[in-house]
Amino acid sequence: MGVRTAIVNFATKSRSAPGAHRLAFAVLLGVLAAAPAQAAPPAGLEVIRPWSRPAATGGSGAGFMELTNRGRTADALVAVASPLARKVEMHRSVMAGGVMSMQRQAQVAVPAGGAVRFAPGGHHLMFLGLTRSLKAGDGLPATLTFASGAKLNVTFAVGTGIGPPAPHHH
């Protein structure tokens, strides 16, 4: 039973002294007003077209997206977690001396009023130790955590591996 249902039940079914239910009702309304509301989405942070490629159980998957910050304050992506991976790391592909390598990133800055693109050959997420295979059409859930404390829940759409899946129209 929800809190609001309990309040309505108490207010309509109470057999206590006259006026007592009004006092209790007022107290409960005060408690509700003081309670924190459900977390609102972070101001200005948005993930656009999150996608991934097929991958095998136990292996590694990759995550790509555009991360935008329409807010007035810079932020940084500091952690990513997924129930389908043992751990998730942020990486950046770098070309040095004619050799491409991946460098693990402790955080990825997202400038105020700007965007960061996570794409093949650049910034990307590595989903390590997948607990199940990822096939085209699957969704890969993840929670992005920012330096500001903001969190975004995202589902990466698994495509065929050559780019983001085509939009699905009904």
C-alpha positions in Angstrom: 0.0 0.0 0.0 1.4 3.4 -1.0 1.7 6.3 1.5 -1.0 8.3 -0.3 -3.4 5.3 -0.1 -2.6 4.9 3.6 -3.5 8.6 4.1 -6.8 8.3 2.3 -7.7 5.1 4.1 -6.8 6.7 7.5 -8.7 9.9 6.8 -11.8 8.1 5.6 -11.9 5.1 7.9 -10.6 6.5 11.2 -12.9 6.1 14.2 -10.8 8.2 16.6 -11.9 11.3 18.4 -13.4 14.0 16.3 -10.6 16.2 14.8 -7.9 13.6 15.6 -7.9 12.3 12.0 -7.6 15.8 10.7 -4.5 16.4 12.8 -2.9 13.1 11.8 -3.8 13.9 8.1 -2.0 17.3 8.4 1.0 15.7 10.0 1.3 13.1 7.2 0.9 15.8 4.5 3.8 17.6 6.2 5.9 14.5 6.1 5.2 14.0 2.5 6.0 17.6 1.6 9.4 17.3 3.5 10.3 14.0 1.9 12.7 14.2 -1.1 11.0 13.8 -4.4 12.2 11.2 -6.8 15.5 12.1 -8.4 15.0 14.4 -11.3 17.1 13.8 -14.4 20.4 15.7 -14.3 20.0 19.2 -15.6 21.4 19.4 -19.1 23.0 16.0 -19.4 21.7 13.8 -22.2 22.8 10.6 -24.0 22.1 10.5 -27.7 22.0 7.3 -29.8 23.7 4.9 -27.4 24.7 1.7 -29.3 26.9 -1.4 -29.0 28.1 -4.3 -31.1 27.4 -8.0 -30.8 29.7 -9.8 -28.4 30.2 -13.2 -26.8 29.5 -14.2 -23.2 32.6 -13.7 -21.1 34.1 -11.4 -23.6 34.2 -7.6 -24.0 31.6 -5.3 -25.6 31.9 -1.7 -26.7 29.6 1.2 -26.0 29.3 4.3 -28.2 27.1 7.4 -27.8 27.1 11.2 -27.9 27.1 12.7 -24.4 25.8 16.3 -24.3 25.8 18.9 -21.6 23.2 21.6 -22.2 23.9 23.0 -18.7 26.0 26.0 -17.8 28.5 24.0 -15.7 31.1 21.5 -17.0 30.8 18.0 -15.7 32.8 14.7 -16.2 31.8 11.1 -16.7 33.6 9.3 -13.8 32.1 5.8 -13.7 29.9 3.4 -15.7 28.3 0.2 -14.4 26.2 -2.5 -16.1 24.5 -5.5 -14.6 25.6 -7.4 -17.7 29.4 -6.8 -17.3 31.9 -7.6 -14.6 33.2 -4.0 -15.0 33.0 -1.1 -17.4 36.0 1.0 -18.4 36.2 4.3 -20.3 38.9 4.2 -23.1 40.2 6.4 -25.8 41.9 5.2 -28.9 45.1 7.0 -29.7 47.4 6.9 -32.8 51.1 7.2 -31.8 54.0 6.3 -34.1 51.7 4.7 -36.6 50.2 2.3 -33.9 46.7 2.6 -32.6 46.3 1.8 -28.9 43.6 2.1 -26.2 44.2 4.2 -23.2 42.1 3.8 -20.1 40.5 7.1 -18.9 39.8 7.9 -15.3 37.2 10.4 -16.4 35.9 12.1 -19.6 35.2 15.8 -19.3 31.9 17.1 -20.7 32.1 20.8 -21.3 29.2 23.2 -20.4 27.2 23.7 -23.6 29.2 21.0 -25.3 29.3 17.4 -26.2 31.7 14.4 -26.3 31.4 11.8 -28.9 32.0 8.1 -28.0 32.7 6.4 -31.4 35.0 3.8 -32.9 38.5 5.1 -33.1 38.0 7.6 -30.2 36.4 7.6 -26.8 34.4 4.5 -26.1 33.2 2.3 -23.2 34.5 -1.3 -22.7 32.0 -3.7 -21.1 34.4 -6.3 -19.7 33.4 -9.8 -18.6 29.9 -9.9 -20.2 27.5 -12.2 -18.3 25.6 -13.0 -21.5 26.1 -12.7 -25.2 24.9 -9.5 -27.0 23.0 -10.0 -30.2 21.6 -7.5 -32.7 18.3 -6.2 -31.3 19.4 -6.7 -27.6 19.7 -3.8 -25.1 22.7 -3.3 -22.9 21.7 -1.4 -19.7 24.2 0.9 -18.0 24.3 3.6 -15.4 26.6 6.6 -16.1 27.9 8.5 -13.0 29.2 12.0 -13.2 31.5 14.1 -11.0 28.5 16.2 -10.0 26.9 13.1 -8.5 24.3 13.0 -11.4 23.4 9.5 -12.7 21.9 8.6 -16.1 20.4 5.2 -16.8 21.0 4.3 -20.4 20.3 1.3 -22.7 22.8 0.7 -25.5 21.0 -0.7 -28.5 23.0 -3.6 -30.0 23.3 -3.3 -33.7 25.0 -5.4 -36.4 28.4 -4.0 -35.6 29.0 -1.5 -38.3 27.3 1.5 -36.7 24.3 2.5 -34.7 21.1 0.4 -35.3 18.6 2.0 -37.6 15.7 3.7 -35.8 12.8 1.4 -35.3 9.5 2.8 -36.6 6.1 1.4 -35.7 
